Amino acid sequence: MKISALRIPAAVAACFAVVLAGAPGASAAPSAPAPGVSAGPTTTPGPAAGTVAAAVRLEPVDDASTVPAGRTALLDVLSNDGLDEPSAVRLRLVDPAADDPDDELVDALRTDLGSLRVVSPDAESESLPEDWELPGHPVLALEPSPDRPADAPPVEVAYAVVDASGAEARAVLTVAPDLESQAPPGPSAGPTGPAEEKLPADPTGSAGPIAPAERAVTAEPTAEPSAGAEPAEERAAAPEAGSQETAAAAAAEDVDVPVEIREALEAAAVRAAARTGAPTAGMRPWKGGWEWPHERGVVLWSEAHGAHFVQLRGAIGHRWTLGGGVDTLGWPVDDESCHLVGGGCRQSFSKNRTVFWTSATGARTVNMRGAIGHKWIRGGREAGTYGYPTTDEICGSSGGCRQSFSNNRTVFWTSATGARTVNTRGAIGHKWIRGGREAGTYGYPTTDEICGLAGGGCRQSFTRAHTIYWSSATGARAVKTNGAIGQRWIATGRERGSLGYPVTDEIGTGSVHQTFQRGLVTWSRATGARTHLFRGECHHLNTGRSVQPTRNAARVSLTIAEGYGRSQATFVNCVRIGGSYVEEWRTSAYVGASGFKRPGVPSGHTQYLYSPQGSYSVTESFGVYNPGTALPYRQLNPNSRWGGRLGTLYNKYFESTGYTWPDENMWYFSLSGDYRLGVVINYNRPPDSTIVQGNGFAIFLHANKKPTAGCIALHEHEVARYMRTARPGDRIIMGVRADLFR
């Protein structure tokens, strides 16, 4: 329906519903078809003024409107939707920039022509434009932009009609400036019939052939009718009796039409049957071909394509007119054809454009010779992968183009990538949308979605050196394929290699990591990219096989003996990255010369040479030099002692000039090499536990790799390496393998 924008003062508000209901057959998309009649993109005459419409489904139809310059315009998009109670529905606008489909319905939207908002019957009166009264059902108000150019192009706005149950249906409103309201009157472009019957200016300003309809239909209600205007009821009446004279005049006009052209035009009119209405002018030359205007459209003839009817009052004809008519879409090459899948219709034109229509999508154009159109054709057209177009082809300043289709596919094209498809409802498409679409993190797609990878996975690559991978186990994750981590992962064999699919994106800035199914890759400026596989004892900490707790420590060092009574052990340093423990390094070690005690059994006096078994924190260190540790560090001196006698100094550091056994003279052991570097293991002491007299003391990680009195011994450089990376709260888990892991 082509709606004139209304500015409703209080004096004419009461007439509003009557005026809008009084123009039969003026909608731009079909009303609900009668039983037994297939739905199509054409518009059948509506009920006469004053009749009551039958109940129909929630099926809004596409609308078009011209708006005057310099004042707020009212746009009633519900007036031709066949609703029994339009006041019972909600009207929402569709925000094309919304990333999340759940957030795309809004009440206000900024357009190139101005601010568009929904005005509901329950709106606050102070929010209404000047001289407006509350409408009886939801309408749209367009407040013009002050800097809008006079020749601003039309704007398409999608809107949704939502009923009380939450069900919704959508249509498109095309809004264009009213050129007649901002320019002096002049002759209309193209053959539109006698000047006194001139139609209102087309929203696009195109010079396409527009058949002049009867005065009763073309006269549209305005807020301030000119003097002598006919009453609304008369303007909405059926064609007047003078139509016989019009037909006779039309016959007189076309006496010089070549026979073959006349026959072709007449045959096309017969094929279109009742959809054409009566002729309103004779057959006449036009743009190198011929036209024959009728009440509801025009029969066009060209030498290359013959004669075909374009129903200008139908959705397809309306789209053809808005798209530029013959100049842009070309001459019709076939008749309008319906009974497509899902009740759709189409009509093709000579400049490789075909307009498709369904009740869900409205009328949309596909460039059949363009890269996007070719991809859509290869995908099976409207019955295939993509479905019907839901937008026209849209191109932007960045040089890219896109077109969306009803099966949740959008095809993108650039000169560098060609035409590629994004499944906007799939996991990969959702991730791409959250990343900012083509202008965001990932850029344009360089491939379609490719499935059939290992384990049923899929992938899709994009211009900004990212590939998004999906599997049912990991979801959709991105790999930066030109980054150090991505390159390392590619070198391992991608998803089929040792690391498997990504389970996170890259995380971090200065120090970066990315986790995969079977390991992770880390990167820092100091170390470059390093691969850590989930395997061995460190991975047992991730899988719940460790009997002893990790307390989620940033670093856990395992000291593992292969049996009881053995002092030889393996020291494994595990670091927690991205929530998973991976091995950083390992070496051989020694523990107490008598081996480990059983779990929960105190190690006792150091003279028995046993090591305790369990999980213990580290919070302080000592030695004769500081290798650069983040642990609190104590410099040893000749008075440094560790309490072994029962009493208040038991299992604590203190200083004394004397020495009494079994206290430890730490300075003496520093000279022998053991305590040149050391870390206190918090066995039988805070913060892990209270001190129990006699349960054991002086359990350290220290230098001089040989059997000990209960401590863990490494080479001095290995202790230094440990100290340089240790932090307060790190843990040491120590014991016999069979009792450490399930």
N, C-alpha and C positions, 0 to 999 in steps of 0.2 A: 504494500500500500504506500502510495506517496502522500505523506502527511504534510500539510502546511503547519508550521510552528505557530502555536496560539499564545497570545498574551491575554490573559483572562481578567478583565476588570470585574468588579462585583456585579455590575449591571447585566452582564451577559453570562455570568457563571451558570445560571439556571438553564441556559440553552445549550450548554456544552455537550451533554450526552446526545441530545437530539441531532445537533449539527454533525457530530462525528459518525453517527449511525446512519446518516442519510445518503451515502454515496455507494450504491451497490457496485460490486465488481471492481473495486479500485485497489484491491490488495495486490502486493507484489509477489506473493507466494500463495500457494493454494489453501483454501479453506478445507475443512474436513470433507472428504468425498462422501457421496451418498452410498448406501449399501449396494454392493455389486459393481461399483465403478472403481477402477484402479486409481490409486493416488498418483498424481503427477505434478509437475512444477507449474502448471497453469492455474489461473484463478477463475473460478466460476462466479457468476453473479451472486451476491449475497441476498439476504432477505430484504424486502421492501421496508421503507421506514415505517415504524409503528408495529411491525410484527415481532413475535417473540422467537428468538433463536433456539433451536433444539440443543440439548446438552451435548457437548463434544469433549473429546479428550484434551489433555493439557498439551497443545501443539502450537506454540507461538510461531508466527511466520515472519519472514524478513520484511523490514520496513525501510522506507527512504523518506527523508525530510529535507526541506530547504528552510534555512533560518535567516531572519532578517539581521542586518547589522545594527549594533549599538543598543540592543535591549535583550533582556532575558526572555528566552523562548520556552514554551511548554511543548513537550513532545509526548503524545499519548500513544505508546506502542501497543497497548492492550486492546485498543478499540476494534481491531479487526481480527482478534484471536478467537472469537466464538466462545467466550467464557460466559457461563450463566451468571456468575457472581464475581466480576473482576475485583470487587472490593475484598474478597476473601483470600486473594493470593498476595504474595510478596514479590516485589520486583528488585532484582539485584544486578549490578554491573560486573562484568568479567574483567579482571585486571590481567592484561597480557604479560605483565612483567613479574607476576607472582612465581616464585620458585616451587612452592609447594601447592599442589592442586587443592589442598584443604583451605588455603588462604586466598584463593583467587576471586571469591565473590565479595564485592565491596559495595558501599553505598554512595561513593563519590569517586570520580576519576578525572584526571587532567587530560585534555585532548588538545590537538593543535588549534581547534576552533574555540576553546574555552573550557570552563569547568562544568562538568556534567554531574548531576546528583539526582538521587531518588527523592521524590516528595510524596509522602504517604498521607492517607486521610487523618492519621493521628499525629501529624507533625505539629510542632509548636507554631502558633500563629506568627510570632515575631521572627521566625526563621523563613517565612514566605517572602518572595519578591514583592515589591511594592504593587498594590492594587490587586493582589491575588487573594482568592478565597481557597479554603481547603478543598482539594478535589475529592470526588466520590470514590476513586480507586487510585492506586499508585500510578504516578506519571513521572516523567523526567524533566528536569529544568536545566537548560543550557545557558550559563552566564558567559557572554562572549568575552574573549581576551581583548584587551584594549589595543594590543599591537598586532592584531590579526590582519594579515594582508588582504586586500580586496579580492585577489585571485587565489585565495587559499584553496588547496585541493580538498576533495571530499574526505571524510573520516569515517572509518568503519568501527563500530563499537558493538561488541557482543554483550547480550544481556540474558539473564535467566529469569524464568517465571517459576516460583516455588509455591506449591500448594501447602495446605495445613499439615499434610502427612510428611512433608519434607521432600517429596518427589519434585524433580525439577526438569524443565525442558528449556532449550536455548534457541535463540535466533539472533540475527544481526541487524542493527540499525545503521544505515548509511546517511550521514549528515553532511550537507553541502551548504555553502553560503547562497543566499537568495540574490542572484546577480541582478534581478530586476529591482530589488530594494536599494541597491547602491550604484546603479548606473542608469543613465537616461534611456527611455524606451527606444528600441531600434528594431529593425527587421529581424525575425528569427532566422537562425541558420538552417539551411536544408529545406526540403519541400514539406512543409507542415500544413499546407492548405491555406485557405483564405485568412487574411490578417485578423478579421474579427473573431475567428475561431481558434486563435493561437493558444497552444497549451502553455502552462506555466514553465518557466525556464528549467531545463533538465539539470539535476545537481552536478553533473560532470561538465556541463558546458559543451558536450560533444555535439558534432554535427550529424549524428546518425539519423536515419529516417524515423520519424515519430508520427504514427497515424493519428490524426485529430479525432478524438472521441466526441461523443455527443456533449452538448453544452451542459446537460444535467450532471454528467460525471466529472467533467474537468473543472467545473466551478467548485472551488474548495472553500471551506469556511475560514474566515479571517476575523480577527478581533474587531476590526473597524471596516465594515463593508462599505464599498463606494456607493455613491448616490445612484439610485435606480437599480441596484442589484436585486435579483429575484429572491424571493423568500427561500429559506433553506429547503422547505418541503418541495418547492417547484424545481430547485436545482437538482434535487435527488430523484426526480421523477424519471419514468422510462422515456426512451427516445420519442420526440414529438412526431406528429403526423407528417411534418415536412420531410421526413426521411425519404419518402417516395420521390419527392422533387430532387433531393440530393442524389439519389440513385440515377434518376434520369439525366441530371447534369453530368454525372460521372460517365454515363454511357456516351454522352455527346463529346466528352473530352478525348476519349481514346479511339476515335474513328480511324486514326492513322497508325495504329499499332500493327506491326507486322503480324501476319497470321500465326506463324509458328510461336512467336512470343506470347500473343494473346492466348493461344491454346495452352501453352505451358503455364501461364499465370492462372488461367481458369482451372486447370487440372490440379495445381497446387492448392487452390482455394477449396476445391471439392475434397481433396484428401484431408484438409484440416477441418472440414465440415463445420459444425456449429461453433468451433472455437474462434472463428474469424469475426463473427458478427457481420453486419451489412457493410458494403463498400461505402466509404465516405468521400472518395475522390476517384477520378478515372485513372487508368493506366498511363504512366508517363515516364519519360527518360529520367534517370537519376544516377550520377556518379559513374557513368559508363555502362550502366545496366538499366533496369526498369524496376519501378515500384508500383504497387497497387494498394493504397491505404484502405484499411478496414477499421471497424469500431474497436477491435481488441488487438490490433497489430497490423502488420504489413506483409504482403506477398512480394518477395524480391526475386528478380531474375538477373543472372549474369551469364554471359556466353559460355564460360568455363564450367559452370556448375548447375545451370538450369534454374528452375523456379522452386522456391520453398517458402513456407509461411513462418514468420517469426512473431510469436505472441508477445508483443511488447508489454502487455499487462500481466504476463506470467512471470515467474521467477527467473526462468532462463532468459527470456527476452529482456527483462529488466537488467540482469547482469550483463548481457551483451551491450545494452545501451550505456550502462555505467562504465563499461570497459572500453568504450570508444567506438562501438559499432563497427561499420565497414572499415573505417580507417585503421583500427587496431586489431580487431578480431577477424575481420574479413566478411565475405559473403557467406550465407548459409550454404552448405554443401549437401545437407540432407534435411529431412523433416525431423521435428522433435520426436524422439523415440522413447517410449516408456516400457514398463514390464521388465526392467533390469533387476538384478538381485536386490532384495530388500525394498522393492517398490520404487526404485530410482528411475530417473529419466536423464536424457542427454540430447544435445544438439551440437553438431560440428560445424566449424566455420573455416573459410579458405586460408586463413593465415595460421593454420596448424593449431588452432585453439578449439577445444571442446569444452562446453559448459555442462557440468553434471549437477543434478539436483536430487536430494532426498529430504524427507520431512525433518530429519535430525540435523542435517548439515546445511540446508539451504542450497543456493546455487553458487557453484565455485568453478573456476576455470583452470584447465590443465593445458599447458603448452606441450602438445604432443611431439614436437620436434626438438624440444629443449632437453638438456641433460637430465633434469628432474623428471620430466614427463617420460623420457625413455626408460628411466629406472623404474618408474611406476608401471609402465607397460610390461617390462620384463618380469615384474613381480605379480602379474596376473590381473592388472587393471582393478576395477572396482570389486571383482569377485575374488581377488587374490590376497596376497600378504598385507597390502596396505589399506584396502577398502576405499571408500569415497573420499575426495578431498574435503577438508574442513576449512581450509583457507585458500586464497589464491596464492600464486608464487609471490613471495615478498623478498625484495632485495634491499640491501642496506649500504651505508657509506663505506663500510669496510671491504666492499667488493664481493661479499657472499650473498647467497640467496637461500631461501628455505620454503618448503611447503609441507603442511601437516595433513594427515589422513586419519580416517575414522578408526582404524585398527591400532591406534596409539603409536603410529610411526610418523616421524618427521624426516624428510629428505633434505639434506644440506648440500650446497654446491659452492665451491670456489674454483678458480682457474688452476690452483695448485693441487687440489685434492680430487676434483671431479665430484660426482654426485654420490653421497654416502648417507646411510640411513641410521637414525638413532631410535631405538625402541624406548619411548619416553615413559612407559609404564614398567619397564624391566628394571632389574637391579642395577645394571650398568648405566642405563639411561638416567635413573634416579640419582646416581652418584655424580654423573656428568652435570645434571641440572643443579645439584647442590654446590657444585664447584663453579657455578657462574655461567653455564652454557658455553656458547662459542666465544664469548668475550672474557671468560674466566680462566681458571687454572689450566684447563685441558685444551681449549681451542676447538677448532673444527674437527670432525671425524675424518680420518684418513683411510679407514676400512669400515665395512659393515661389521656387525656383531658376528664373530666366528665361533661356532661351537664345535663339539666333538673332540675337545682336548682331553688330556688325561683325566680320568675320573669324572667325565661328563662336564668338564668346565667350559667356559666361554671367555672370549677376550674381545676388546675393541681398542684400536689405537687412535690417537689424536695428534693434532699438529704441534702441540707444545711439549713434545717428547714424553708423553705419558701414555701408558697402555693400562686400561682397567681390566683386571682379571676377576672372574667370578667362578666359584664352585659352591656346591650345596653346603660344604663344611666350613667355608671361610667367608661367604658373602662377597661383595664387590670391593676390591682393593686396587689401588693404583700403584704402578711401578714407574719411577722416573727413569726411562730407559737410557738417557744420556748422562745420568749421574753416576758417581762412583759406586754406590750401592747397587743400582740397577745393572751396571756393567758387570759387577762381580756376580750377581745373581744369574745374568745371562750366561756368563762363562761356566757356571755350574750345570747348565742344561735347562734353564728356565723351569717351568712347572713340572717337567719330567725328570729334573735333576735331583741332586742330593737335598736341596732345600724345600722343594715342593712349591705350592701356591703361597702367595703373600696372605698373611692374616691381619696385618696392619698396613697403613700407609707409612711413609717415612715420618719419624718423630724426632723432634729436636732441632736445634740450630747450630751451635758451635760443635756439639757432639751429637751425631745423628745415628739412629738405628732403625732397622725395619725387621719385623719378625715374620718368619715364614713357618710353614707347617713343621719342618724338621730342623729348624735352626734359625739363626738370625745373622744379619750382617751389620757391623758397626763401622762408623767412619768418624775420624777427627783429623784435623790438620796435622797433628803430630804423628798419628799412626797410619793414616790412609784407611782404606777399606779392609776389614778383617772379617772372616767367616767363622762362625761358632755353631757347630752342629749340636743338636739336642741328642746327646748320647752319653754313655758312661755314668759315673757316679753322680755328677752334677745334675744330670737329667732326672735321676731318682728323686731329687729334691722337688722337681716340678710335678711328678706323677703320683706323689703320695707314698712312695716306697720307703722313704726315710722314716725310721722309727723315732728318731730324735727331732725335736722341733727346730725350725729355722728362725722363727719369730719375724719372718719377712726381712731379715737382715740384708743389707746391701751387698755383703760379701760373707760367704760361709766357706771355711777351709776345713776339708775333711782329712783326718789322719786315721788311716785304715791299716790294721794288722790282719793278716790272713788266718790267725788262730791265737789261742791263748798260750801264754808262756813264751811268746815271740816278741823280741824287741825291735825287729825290722818292720818298717811300715811304709806306706805311700802317702805323701802329702799332696792333696789336690785343692787348688785354689779356684773357687767358684764365685763368679760375679753375677749379680742380678741385673738384667737389662730388659726393660719392657715387661717386667713381671715374670721373667723366666731366668732360671739359673743356667749359665753356660760355663764351660771350663776355660779359664784364662791361662793357667799353667799348672804343671805338676812336677814333683821330684821325689826322690827317696828320702826317708827320714828314720830316726830312731826314737823309741819311747823308753819307758822304764825297763831296766835290764830283766826284770821278772815278768814283763808284759803287762796286760791289762787285767784289772779286777773285773768281775762280772757286773752287769748293769745294776746300779743302785747300791753297790757295795763300796764303802769308803776305801780310799787307797791307803790310808793309815800313815804311819811314820815313814819318813823318807829312807830310813835304814833298811826297809823291806823292798825298796826299789820297784814299787808298783805304780802304774799310771791309772788314774780314774777314767771311767767310761761314761760319756754323756755329752750334752750340748752346753757350752759355756760362752759367755760374752767376753770381749776384750775392751778395756777402757783406759789403759795406761801402758807406758813403755819406759825403758831405762837403757843405760849403756854408758860407754865412755865417749861416744860422739853421736850426734843426731844426724841420721841419713836423710832427713827431710820427711818427717812423719806428721800426720794430722792428729795422732794420738797424743794426749798429754805425756810429756817426756821428762824423765828425771835423770840428771847427770850424776853418775856414781862418784863417790869419794872414799877415802880410806876409812871413814866411819860408817859406811852404808851397811846395814844389817837387815835380815828378814827373820821375824820371830818364829822359833820352833818350840820354845818352851811354853808349857801350858800357862795361861794367864792373859792379861789384858793385851799383850803385844803379839798374841798367837796369830800367825798367818797375816802379819802386817809389816810394813816397812817402818824402820826406825833407825836412828843413828846413835852410835856409842863408841867410845874409845876402847872399850873392852870387848871381850868375846867369850861367850859361854855356849857350849854345845848343848842342845841341837840347833840353836840359832845358826843362820847361815851368814858367813862373812862374804857379802856380795863383792866387795872390793877384791878379795882374794880370788874369787872365781872369775872376775873380769881380767885379772892378770893371766890366768890359765887359759883364757879364750872363751870360756862358756858364756860369761855375762858381758862380753864386749858390746853385744846388742841383745836385747830381750824384750818380750812382751808378756805382761801379767795375764794369765788365764784365770778367770774368776771362778775357780773351783773352791767350794767351802768358804765363800766370802761374798760380801755385797758387791754389786747389786743383785747377784743371782740368788743368794741365800744368806742367812745369818751364819756366823762362824760357830761351828761345833768343835769344841776342844777335843783334840785327838783324832779327828777324821782325816787329817792330812793338811799339808801346807807347802808353800813355795812351788806351785805348779806353773811353769813358765814355758814359753816358746823361746829358745835361745840358740846361740851359735855353738860350734864345735860338734859336728855330726858324729856321734858315737852313743852307745847305750847310756841311759841317764838314771837318776834316782827317782824318776817319775815324770820328768818334763818331756817336751818334744824338742828334738835337736835337728837343726839344718845347718848347712854351710853358712858362714857369716854373710856372704853376698846374697844368699837366698833369704835370710832374715831381713836384710836391708831392703830387698825387693818387696817383701811382705809389708814392712813398716811404711814404705813410701805410698802404698795404696790403701792401707788400713784406715778405718774411721771408727770413732767410738760407737759401740753397738754392734760391730761385726762379731761373728761367732766362729768358734772352733768346735766341730763335732768330732769326737775321738772315740775309738773303740775297735772291736773285732767285727769284720765284715758281716758275719752270720747274724750278729745281734744289732747291727746298724741298719740293715735293710730287710724289708719284708720279701 
